[in-house]
Amino acid sequence: MRGCQATGIASCQLKSGSPALCRRHRAVTACFATSNAVAMDEEQQLAFFLEWLDPQSGQQKGYIMHYHGDNTVELRKTRKLFLKRIHIPTVKLDDLFVGGSITVYSRQLSIIDAANEFTRQALRQKAAAALFVVTPSGYPQLGRIISLIEHSGLPVRFMRMAQLQKTHLTQLQTVGVLPDNNQQRSLLSDVSVVVEVGKPTPKALQDIRAKLEDAALTDVVLLAETGLEAFGPGANLEQIFPPTAVLDNCSLCLVRPRLLREARVGEVLDAILSAGFEISGLKLVHLQMQEADELLQIYKGVARQYHEVLKYMCSSPCVALEIRGDDVVRRFRDLCGPFDVEVAKTLRPDSLRAKFGRSNLHNALHCTDCPEDGVLECQFVFRSLAS
């Protein structure tokens, strides 16, 4: 087996000797024709091959993006300049990795591969990761623990609630994580939360260990100095960590991208748990434009900033939560507060939107509004998107 003839990407899995291009990369062939020139001219600059699904034609269109380090990007299409260098504040360095996606002027672009050797080397260094497992015993302190991880300054790449099995424990043991008997019983008894962070330095991990020890949380958090590859290289994470969402008496909560970028997800989780709600499903998700439109279409024609909300929700990852409890949709909607942040601050100053919201566009959270939609919204995010 060898990679795509145009890209050399091994994941294409073409048969040896095949002259064909893989379907995934056929649309970006023209961009690759200029890759050597790009690498020579911009050899000390991050450059990526991107593709965009044109909703009108249904075709994938290819681009080369140059990232200049100050949140400015430049796009090329074949041999022509497509978008001159411009500041895009939502495109962060931590968002640039193969398999990720970025949003530029409402176009959601998938990152296919590095476009020069400098970028490949940078991605190899960036690929280093560490893994945290919050055991079921740590569930009451989940918000505090996530806040501690967020404030370490390490980018959160993956976060998911999962029911671990004995096979997971065996895999963790192979990378040096040795839970004691009490921890093993706890891990198998209920759901845990698995968090992967990127670019961990020995000092950063040492600082996190010290903070966990100071907070008396070392017994409920396991730390592996490796990433999700502990569960198998290239493994299907949806199969390894199937959804824990119950899809009964539930409401959907989406913690919007700004709070993830500002390292405030842990604060939100703490506020929700402190209010007496159960969090039965949790996953970090980067919505595609069509997915966000399908989820939020009930607000189309009603919300004044509907299209701006779609762009914002797809700009970077958010955190999806399944919230459970009696009369949960009404009660959780009350906890979130009015959609208008200024109204929330005046009439419901203790609500989540009053505490965490900044404007109507950046109002911190989406929550289910209608009781009949709770199960449908959770099913869409935790089951349909996963499949």
C-alpha positions as a LaTeX table, in Angstrom:
\begin{tabular}{lrrr}
\hline
Residue & $x$ (\AA) & $y$ (\AA) & $z$ (\AA) \\
\hline
Met1 & 0.00 & 0.00 & 0.00 \\
Arg2 & 1.16 & 3.53 & $-0.69$ \\
Gly3 & $-0.25$ & 7.01 & $-0.46$ \\
Cys4 & $-2.08$ & 9.26 & $-2.87$ \\
Gln5 & 0.05 & 9.89 & $-5.98$ \\
Ala6 & $-0.49$ & 13.65 & $-5.74$ \\
Thr7 & $-0.08$ & 14.12 & $-2.02$ \\
Gly8 & 1.93 & 11.16 & $-0.76$ \\
Ile9 & $-0.46$ & 10.90 & 2.18 \\
Ala10 & $-0.34$ & 7.31 & 3.40 \\
Ser11 & $-3.89$ & 7.40 & 4.76 \\
Cys12 & $-5.22$ & 7.41 & 1.19 \\
Gln13 & $-4.53$ & 3.65 & 1.08 \\
Leu14 & $-4.22$ & 3.33 & $-2.71$ \\
Lys15 & $-3.05$ & 0.02 & $-4.14$ \\
Ser16 & 0.59 & $-0.13$ & $-5.11$ \\
Gly17 & 1.19 & 1.02 & $-8.67$ \\
Ser18 & $-2.16$ & 2.71 & $-9.08$ \\
Pro19 & $-1.81$ & 5.95 & $-11.06$ \\
Ala20 & $-5.11$ & 7.26 & $-9.79$ \\
Leu21 & $-5.59$ & 10.02 & $-7.27$ \\
Cys22 & $-7.62$ & 9.29 & $-4.16$ \\
Arg23 & $-11.13$ & 10.74 & $-4.23$ \\
Arg24 & $-10.51$ & 12.79 & $-1.10$ \\
His25 & $-7.57$ & 14.66 & $-2.68$ \\
Arg26 & $-8.54$ & 14.78 & $-6.37$ \\
Ala27 & $-10.08$ & 18.20 & $-5.85$ \\
Val28 & $-6.82$ & 19.67 & $-4.57$ \\
Thr29 & $-4.53$ & 18.25 & $-7.26$ \\
Ala30 & $-4.07$ & 21.64 & $-8.89$ \\
Cys31 & $-2.86$ & 23.11 & $-5.61$ \\
Phe32 & $-0.26$ & 20.39 & $-5.21$ \\
Ala33 & 1.22 & 21.25 & $-8.59$ \\
Thr34 & 2.58 & 24.44 & $-7.04$ \\
Ser35 & 3.67 & 22.86 & $-3.74$ \\
Asn36 & 7.39 & 22.79 & $-4.58$ \\
Ala37 & 7.42 & 26.49 & $-5.37$ \\
Val38 & 5.44 & 27.22 & $-2.23$ \\
Ala39 & 7.92 & 25.26 & $-0.10$ \\
Met40 & 10.89 & 27.09 & $-1.63$ \\
Asp41 & 9.38 & 30.57 & $-1.36$ \\
Glu42 & 7.84 & 30.11 & 2.08 \\
Glu43 & 10.04 & 27.42 & 3.62 \\
Gln44 & 10.05 & 29.11 & 7.04 \\
Gln45 & 6.31 & 29.74 & 7.09 \\
Leu46 & 3.39 & 27.53 & 8.04 \\
Ala47 & 1.48 & 26.41 & 4.95 \\
Phe48 & $-1.38$ & 23.94 & 4.61 \\
Phe49 & $-3.42$ & 22.25 & 1.91 \\
Leu50 & $-7.12$ & 22.90 & 2.50 \\
Glu51 & $-10.35$ & 21.83 & 0.86 \\
Trp52 & $-13.85$ & 23.29 & 0.91 \\
Leu53 & $-17.12$ & 21.59 & $-0.06$ \\
Asp54 & $-18.97$ & 23.88 & $-2.47$ \\
Pro55 & $-22.64$ & 23.52 & $-1.45$ \\
Gln56 & $-23.82$ & 24.53 & $-4.93$ \\
Ser57 & $-21.81$ & 22.06 & $-7.02$ \\
Gly58 & $-21.18$ & 19.46 & $-4.32$ \\
Gln59 & $-17.49$ & 19.44 & $-5.32$ \\
Gln60 & $-14.43$ & 19.72 & $-3.11$ \\
Lys61 & $-12.27$ & 22.72 & $-4.00$ \\
Gly62 & $-8.63$ & 22.95 & $-3.01$ \\
Tyr63 & $-6.55$ & 25.82 & $-1.62$ \\
Ile64 & $-3.15$ & 26.50 & $-0.10$ \\
Met65 & $-3.15$ & 28.62 & 3.04 \\
His66 & $-0.17$ & 30.51 & 4.46 \\
Tyr67 & $-0.35$ & 31.35 & 8.16 \\
His68 & 1.82 & 34.31 & 9.17 \\
Gly69 & 1.84 & 33.89 & 12.96 \\
Asp70 & $-0.17$ & 37.02 & 13.80 \\
Asn71 & $-3.59$ & 35.55 & 12.97 \\
Thr72 & $-3.24$ & 36.68 & 9.37 \\
Val73 & $-3.77$ & 34.22 & 6.54 \\
Glu74 & $-3.40$ & 34.17 & 2.78 \\
Leu75 & $-5.18$ & 31.75 & 0.45 \\
Arg76 & $-4.04$ & 30.59 & $-2.98$ \\
Lys77 & $-6.03$ & 28.62 & $-5.53$ \\
Thr78 & $-3.98$ & 26.83 & $-8.21$ \\
Arg79 & $-1.42$ & 29.47 & $-9.27$ \\
Lys80 & $-3.46$ & 32.52 & $-8.34$ \\
Leu81 & $-3.92$ & 34.53 & $-5.17$ \\
Phe82 & $-7.45$ & 33.82 & $-3.91$ \\
Leu83 & $-7.46$ & 35.87 & $-0.69$ \\
Lys84 & $-4.75$ & 38.39 & 0.06 \\
Arg85 & $-3.17$ & 38.46 & 3.50 \\
Ile86 & $-5.83$ & 39.48 & 6.01 \\
His87 & $-6.37$ & 39.27 & 9.76 \\
Ile88 & $-8.77$ & 36.48 & 10.80 \\
Pro89 & $-8.98$ & 36.58 & 14.62 \\
Thr90 & $-10.76$ & 33.22 & 14.87 \\
Val91 & $-7.88$ & 31.33 & 13.19 \\
Lys92 & $-5.54$ & 30.36 & 16.02 \\
Leu93 & $-2.28$ & 28.45 & 15.87 \\
Asp94 & $-3.75$ & 25.70 & 18.06 \\
Asp95 & $-6.49$ & 25.14 & 15.44 \\
Leu96 & $-3.97$ & 24.25 & 12.72 \\
Phe97 & $-3.51$ & 20.50 & 12.53 \\
Val98 & $-4.20$ & 17.83 & 9.92 \\
Gly99 & $-7.82$ & 16.72 & 10.22 \\
Gly100 & $-8.91$ & 20.00 & 11.80 \\
Ser101 & $-10.92$ & 22.78 & 10.22 \\
Ile102 & $-11.00$ & 26.57 & 10.23 \\
Thr103 & $-13.60$ & 29.11 & 9.18 \\
Val104 & $-12.69$ & 31.98 & 6.87 \\
Tyr105 & $-15.53$ & 34.31 & 5.89 \\
Ser106 & $-18.20$ & 31.66 & 6.58 \\
Arg107 & $-16.34$ & 29.02 & 4.55 \\
Gln108 & $-15.41$ & 26.03 & 6.66 \\
Leu109 & $-12.11$ & 24.71 & 5.31 \\
Ser110 & $-10.75$ & 21.26 & 6.16 \\
Ile111 & $-7.00$ & 20.93 & 6.73 \\
Ile112 & $-5.73$ & 18.07 & 4.54 \\
Asp113 & $-1.94$ & 18.14 & 4.91 \\
Ala114 & 1.13 & 20.27 & 5.48 \\
Ala115 & 2.31 & 22.12 & 2.36 \\
Asn116 & 6.04 & 22.31 & 3.16 \\
Glu117 & 8.70 & 20.61 & 5.27 \\
Phe118 & 8.81 & 23.43 & 7.82 \\
Thr119 & 5.12 & 22.85 & 8.58 \\
Arg120 & 5.58 & 19.08 & 8.78 \\
Gln121 & 8.32 & 19.52 & 11.38 \\
Ala122 & 6.17 & 21.97 & 13.33 \\
Leu123 & 3.25 & 19.53 & 13.31 \\
Arg124 & 5.47 & 16.71 & 14.60 \\
Gln125 & 6.51 & 18.85 & 17.55 \\
Lys126 & 2.93 & 19.96 & 18.10 \\
Ala127 & 1.66 & 16.36 & 18.04 \\
Ala128 & 2.97 & 15.69 & 21.56 \\
Ala129 & 0.07 & 15.22 & 23.96 \\
Ala130 & $-0.89$ & 14.22 & 27.48 \\
Leu131 & $-4.00$ & 12.52 & 28.75 \\
Phe132 & $-6.12$ & 13.15 & 31.84 \\
Val133 & $-8.80$ & 10.74 & 33.04 \\
Val134 & $-11.24$ & 12.09 & 35.62 \\
Thr135 & $-12.57$ & 9.04 & 37.44 \\
Pro136 & $-16.23$ & 8.65 & 38.50 \\
Ser137 & $-15.16$ & 9.54 & 42.05 \\
Gly138 & $-14.03$ & 12.90 & 40.70 \\
Tyr139 & $-17.39$ & 13.70 & 39.08 \\
Pro140 & $-18.53$ & 16.13 & 41.84 \\
Gln141 & $-15.30$ & 18.13 & 41.30 \\
Leu142 & $-15.39$ & 17.88 & 37.49 \\
Gly143 & $-15.67$ & 21.64 & 37.00 \\
Arg144 & $-12.71$ & 22.37 & 39.29 \\
Ile145 & $-10.58$ & 19.73 & 37.58 \\
Ile146 & $-11.35$ & 20.96 & 34.05 \\
Ser147 & $-10.59$ & 24.53 & 35.15 \\
Leu148 & $-7.24$ & 23.43 & 36.54 \\
Ile149 & $-6.39$ & 21.73 & 33.23 \\
Glu150 & $-7.57$ & 24.73 & 31.20 \\
His151 & $-5.55$ & 27.22 & 33.25 \\
Ser152 & $-2.37$ & 25.22 & 32.64 \\
Gly153 & $-2.18$ & 26.96 & 29.28 \\
Leu154 & $-2.14$ & 23.66 & 27.38 \\
Pro155 & $-4.66$ & 23.52 & 24.50 \\
Val156 & $-7.54$ & 21.09 & 25.01 \\
Arg157 & $-7.78$ & 18.88 & 21.91 \\
Phe158 & $-10.25$ & 16.26 & 23.05 \\
Met159 & $-12.79$ & 16.00 & 25.84 \\
Arg160 & $-15.38$ & 13.27 & 26.20 \\
Met161 & $-17.41$ & 11.45 & 28.82 \\
Ala162 & $-16.90$ & 7.71 & 28.51 \\
Gln163 & $-17.70$ & 4.44 & 30.23 \\
Leu164 & $-14.30$ & 2.78 & 30.51 \\
Gln165 & $-13.92$ & $-1.00$ & 30.25 \\
Lys166 & $-11.19$ & $-3.38$ & 31.37 \\
Thr167 & $-9.58$ & $-3.13$ & 27.93 \\
His168 & $-9.17$ & 0.62 & 28.46 \\
Leu169 & $-7.45$ & 0.01 & 31.80 \\
Thr170 & $-5.09$ & $-2.49$ & 30.19 \\
Gln171 & $-4.21$ & 0.05 & 27.49 \\
Leu172 & $-3.55$ & 2.73 & 30.11 \\
Gln173 & $-1.30$ & 0.36 & 32.03 \\
Thr174 & 0.84 & $-0.18$ & 28.92 \\
Val175 & 1.70 & 3.55 & 28.92 \\
Gly176 & 2.59 & 3.64 & 32.60 \\
Val177 & $-0.75$ & 4.57 & 34.19 \\
Leu178 & $-1.20$ & 2.20 & 37.11 \\
Pro179 & $-4.48$ & 2.85 & 38.95 \\
Asp180 & $-4.73$ & 1.22 & 42.36 \\
Asn181 & $-7.55$ & $-1.19$ & 43.24 \\
Asn182 & $-9.89$ & 1.55 & 44.45 \\
Gln183 & $-9.32$ & 3.58 & 41.30 \\
Gln184 & $-9.90$ & 0.54 & 39.10 \\
Arg185 & $-13.21$ & $-0.19$ & 40.81 \\
Ser186 & $-14.20$ & 3.45 & 40.44 \\
Leu187 & $-13.25$ & 3.58 & 36.74 \\
Leu188 & $-15.40$ & 0.55 & 35.95 \\
Ser189 & $-18.36$ & 1.61 & 38.08 \\
Asp190 & $-19.57$ & 4.67 & 36.17 \\
Val191 & $-18.63$ & 7.25 & 33.55 \\
Ser192 & $-15.27$ & 9.03 & 33.44 \\
Val193 & $-14.15$ & 12.09 & 31.48 \\
Val194 & $-11.15$ & 11.75 & 29.14 \\
Val195 & $-9.24$ & 14.93 & 28.25 \\
Glu196 & $-6.31$ & 15.24 & 25.84 \\
Val197 & $-4.11$ & 18.34 & 25.89 \\
Gly198 & $-1.42$ & 19.30 & 23.41 \\
Lys199 & 2.18 & 20.49 & 23.64 \\
Pro200 & 2.85 & 19.33 & 27.22 \\
Thr201 & 6.28 & 20.23 & 28.56 \\
Pro202 & 7.73 & 18.41 & 31.58 \\
Lys203 & 7.41 & 21.62 & 33.60 \\
Ala204 & 3.75 & 22.09 & 32.62 \\
Leu205 & 2.89 & 18.54 & 33.66 \\
Gln206 & 4.84 & 18.94 & 36.89 \\
Asp207 & 2.89 & 22.12 & 37.66 \\
Ile208 & $-0.44$ & 20.37 & 37.00 \\
Arg209 & 0.54 & 17.48 & 39.26 \\
Ala210 & 1.44 & 19.95 & 42.01 \\
Lys211 & $-1.89$ & 21.77 & 41.66 \\
Leu212 & $-3.83$ & 18.49 & 41.74 \\
Glu213 & $-1.94$ & 17.52 & 44.88 \\
Asp214 & $-2.61$ & 20.91 & 46.51 \\
Ala215 & $-6.32$ & 20.51 & 45.73 \\
Ala216 & $-6.34$ & 16.92 & 47.06 \\
Leu217 & $-7.46$ & 15.65 & 43.65 \\
Thr218 & $-4.65$ & 13.23 & 42.80 \\
Asp219 & $-6.80$ & 10.22 & 43.77 \\
Val220 & $-9.52$ & 11.09 & 41.25 \\
Val221 & $-7.41$ & 12.17 & 38.24 \\
Leu222 & $-5.08$ & 9.89 & 36.27 \\
Leu223 & $-2.35$ & 11.45 & 34.11 \\
Ala224 & $-0.64$ & 9.78 & 31.15 \\
Glu225 & 2.31 & 11.41 & 29.41 \\
Thr226 & 0.94 & 10.34 & 26.06 \\
Gly227 & $-2.16$ & 11.19 & 24.06 \\
Leu228 & $-5.10$ & 9.23 & 22.71 \\
Glu229 & $-2.70$ & 6.88 & 20.93 \\
Ala230 & $-2.64$ & 5.07 & 24.27 \\
Phe231 & $-5.91$ & 3.50 & 23.09 \\
Gly232 & $-4.43$ & 2.47 & 19.74 \\
Pro233 & $-2.81$ & 4.50 & 16.94 \\
Gly234 & $-5.35$ & 5.80 & 14.44 \\
Ala235 & $-8.20$ & 4.21 & 16.39 \\
Asn236 & $-11.83$ & 5.16 & 15.78 \\
Leu237 & $-12.64$ & 7.26 & 18.83 \\
Glu238 & $-16.39$ & 6.91 & 18.30 \\
Gln239 & $-16.01$ & 3.16 & 18.69 \\
Ile240 & $-13.55$ & 3.38 & 21.57 \\
Phe241 & $-15.67$ & 5.90 & 23.47 \\
Pro242 & $-19.33$ & 5.39 & 22.47 \\
Pro243 & $-21.76$ & 8.09 & 23.62 \\
Thr244 & $-22.90$ & 7.99 & 27.23 \\
Ala245 & $-25.96$ & 10.17 & 26.52 \\
Val246 & $-29.11$ & 8.59 & 27.96 \\
Leu247 & $-31.59$ & 10.42 & 25.66 \\
Asp248 & $-34.31$ & 10.56 & 28.30 \\
Asn249 & $-35.51$ & 13.54 & 30.38 \\
Cys250 & $-32.72$ & 15.59 & 28.86 \\
Ser251 & $-31.80$ & 19.02 & 27.55 \\
Leu252 & $-28.92$ & 19.95 & 25.25 \\
Cys253 & $-26.38$ & 22.55 & 26.30 \\
Leu254 & $-23.69$ & 23.85 & 23.96 \\
Val255 & $-20.92$ & 25.81 & 25.65 \\
Arg256 & $-20.04$ & 28.24 & 22.88 \\
Pro257 & $-16.54$ & 28.64 & 21.37 \\
Arg258 & $-15.53$ & 31.83 & 23.20 \\
Leu259 & $-15.70$ & 30.17 & 26.62 \\
Leu260 & $-13.49$ & 27.34 & 25.41 \\
Arg261 & $-10.96$ & 29.85 & 24.08 \\
Glu262 & $-11.10$ & 31.79 & 27.36 \\
Ala263 & $-10.60$ & 28.62 & 29.46 \\
Arg264 & $-13.94$ & 28.98 & 31.25 \\
Val265 & $-15.59$ & 25.65 & 30.45 \\
Gly266 & $-14.75$ & 24.33 & 33.92 \\
Glu267 & $-16.54$ & 27.29 & 35.52 \\
Val268 & $-19.67$ & 26.52 & 33.50 \\
Leu269 & $-19.57$ & 22.83 & 34.46 \\
Asp270 & $-19.16$ & 23.75 & 38.12 \\
Ala271 & $-22.14$ & 26.12 & 37.96 \\
Ile272 & $-24.34$ & 23.47 & 36.33 \\
Leu273 & $-23.43$ & 20.74 & 38.83 \\
Ser274 & $-23.80$ & 23.16 & 41.76 \\
Ala275 & $-27.35$ & 23.90 & 40.58 \\
Gly276 & $-28.23$ & 20.23 & 41.04 \\
Phe277 & $-28.29$ & 19.07 & 37.41 \\
Glu278 & $-26.77$ & 15.84 & 36.13 \\
Ile279 & $-24.32$ & 15.89 & 33.22 \\
Ser280 & $-24.78$ & 12.52 & 31.50 \\
Gly281 & $-23.04$ & 13.26 & 28.20 \\
Leu282 & $-20.08$ & 15.48 & 27.31 \\
Lys283 & $-18.04$ & 15.86 & 24.14 \\
Leu284 & $-15.86$ & 18.42 & 22.42 \\
Val285 & $-17.36$ & 18.99 & 18.97 \\
His286 & $-16.49$ & 21.21 & 15.99 \\
Leu287 & $-19.75$ & 21.74 & 14.13 \\
Gln288 & $-19.85$ & 21.97 & 10.35 \\
Met289 & $-22.03$ & 24.74 & 8.89 \\
Gln290 & $-24.70$ & 22.33 & 7.62 \\
Glu291 & $-24.80$ & 20.56 & 10.99 \\
Ala292 & $-25.24$ & 23.80 & 12.91 \\
Asp293 & $-27.95$ & 24.90 & 10.48 \\
Glu294 & $-29.83$ & 21.62 & 10.96 \\
Leu295 & $-29.56$ & 21.83 & 14.74 \\
Leu296 & $-30.60$ & 25.48 & 15.02 \\
Gln297 & $-33.06$ & 25.76 & 12.12 \\
Ile298 & $-35.96$ & 26.30 & 14.53 \\
Tyr299 & $-34.52$ & 29.80 & 15.06 \\
Lys300 & $-34.23$ & 30.62 & 11.35 \\
Gly301 & $-36.41$ & 33.62 & 10.60 \\
Val302 & $-36.80$ & 34.29 & 14.32 \\
Ala303 & $-33.31$ & 35.15 & 15.56 \\
Arg304 & $-32.06$ & 38.43 & 14.05 \\
Gln305 & $-28.44$ & 37.29 & 13.95 \\
Tyr306 & $-29.12$ & 33.73 & 12.82 \\
His307 & $-26.43$ & 33.56 & 10.12 \\
Glu308 & $-23.88$ & 35.29 & 12.36 \\
Val309 & $-24.66$ & 32.73 & 15.08 \\
Leu310 & $-24.07$ & 29.88 & 12.61 \\
Lys311 & $-20.70$ & 31.29 & 11.59 \\
Tyr312 & $-19.71$ & 31.81 & 15.22 \\
Met313 & $-20.79$ & 28.32 & 16.33 \\
Cys314 & $-18.66$ & 26.81 & 13.54 \\
Ser315 & $-15.65$ & 29.08 & 14.06 \\
Ser316 & $-13.98$ & 26.70 & 16.54 \\
Pro317 & $-14.94$ & 23.79 & 18.83 \\
Cys318 & $-17.62$ & 24.00 & 21.50 \\
Val319 & $-18.54$ & 21.61 & 24.32 \\
Ala320 & $-21.81$ & 19.68 & 24.08 \\
Leu321 & $-23.53$ & 18.51 & 27.27 \\
Glu322 & $-26.54$ & 16.31 & 27.90 \\
Ile323 & $-28.26$ & 17.72 & 30.99 \\
Arg324 & $-30.72$ & 15.53 & 32.89 \\
Gly325 & $-33.22$ & 16.01 & 35.67 \\
Asp326 & $-36.92$ & 16.42 & 36.39 \\
Asp327 & $-38.64$ & 19.00 & 34.17 \\
Val328 & $-35.13$ & 19.57 & 32.90 \\
Val329 & $-35.78$ & 21.69 & 29.79 \\
Arg330 & $-37.71$ & 24.37 & 31.68 \\
Arg331 & $-35.44$ & 24.33 & 34.73 \\
Phe332 & $-32.20$ & 24.42 & 32.75 \\
Arg333 & $-33.55$ & 27.15 & 30.48 \\
Asp334 & $-34.27$ & 29.17 & 33.63 \\
Leu335 & $-30.71$ & 28.58 & 34.86 \\
Cys336 & $-29.32$ & 29.80 & 31.52 \\
Gly337 & $-31.45$ & 32.94 & 31.66 \\
Pro338 & $-32.78$ & 35.24 & 28.90 \\
Phe339 & $-31.15$ & 35.09 & 25.47 \\
Asp340 & $-30.47$ & 38.83 & 25.60 \\
Val341 & $-27.42$ & 39.24 & 27.85 \\
Glu342 & $-28.32$ & 42.75 & 29.01 \\
Val343 & $-31.82$ & 41.58 & 29.96 \\
Ala344 & $-30.27$ & 38.60 & 31.75 \\
Lys345 & $-27.93$ & 40.85 & 33.75 \\
Thr346 & $-30.84$ & 43.09 & 34.76 \\
Leu347 & $-33.57$ & 40.55 & 35.49 \\
Arg348 & $-31.61$ & 37.34 & 36.18 \\
Pro349 & $-28.16$ & 38.38 & 37.44 \\
Asp350 & $-27.47$ & 34.88 & 38.79 \\
Ser351 & $-28.17$ & 33.16 & 35.46 \\
Leu352 & $-25.40$ & 31.60 & 33.38 \\
Arg353 & $-25.80$ & 34.07 & 30.51 \\
Ala354 & $-25.58$ & 36.99 & 32.92 \\
Lys355 & $-22.37$ & 35.58 & 34.40 \\
Phe356 & $-20.67$ & 34.32 & 31.25 \\
Gly357 & $-22.34$ & 36.18 & 28.38 \\
Arg358 & $-20.86$ & 39.19 & 26.63 \\
Ser359 & $-23.41$ & 40.05 & 23.93 \\
Asn360 & $-26.39$ & 38.48 & 22.19 \\
Leu361 & $-24.02$ & 36.82 & 19.73 \\
His362 & $-21.58$ & 35.77 & 22.45 \\
Asn363 & $-24.18$ & 34.84 & 25.06 \\
Ala364 & $-22.18$ & 31.86 & 26.34 \\
Leu365 & $-24.63$ & 29.00 & 25.84 \\
His366 & $-27.22$ & 27.34 & 23.70 \\
Cys367 & $-29.88$ & 25.41 & 25.56 \\
Thr368 & $-32.99$ & 23.52 & 24.45 \\
Asp369 & $-36.03$ & 25.82 & 24.50 \\
Cys370 & $-38.95$ & 23.42 & 23.92 \\
Pro371 & $-39.52$ & 20.31 & 26.08 \\
Glu372 & $-40.28$ & 18.17 & 23.02 \\
Asp373 & $-36.90$ & 19.06 & 21.50 \\
Gly374 & $-34.67$ & 17.93 & 24.37 \\
Val375 & $-34.26$ & 14.32 & 23.26 \\
Leu376 & $-34.12$ & 15.29 & 19.56 \\
Glu377 & $-31.30$ & 17.79 & 20.04 \\
Cys378 & $-29.27$ & 15.44 & 22.24 \\
Gln379 & $-29.80$ & 12.59 & 19.79 \\
Phe380 & $-28.61$ & 14.78 & 16.92 \\
Val381 & $-25.38$ & 15.85 & 18.65 \\
Phe382 & $-24.47$ & 12.66 & 20.51 \\
Arg383 & $-25.68$ & 10.00 & 18.05 \\
Ser384 & $-26.28$ & 11.41 & 14.56 \\
Leu385 & $-23.06$ & 13.43 & 14.38 \\
Ala386 & $-21.07$ & 10.50 & 15.72 \\
Ser387 & $-22.31$ & 8.24 & 12.93 \\
\hline
\end{tabular}
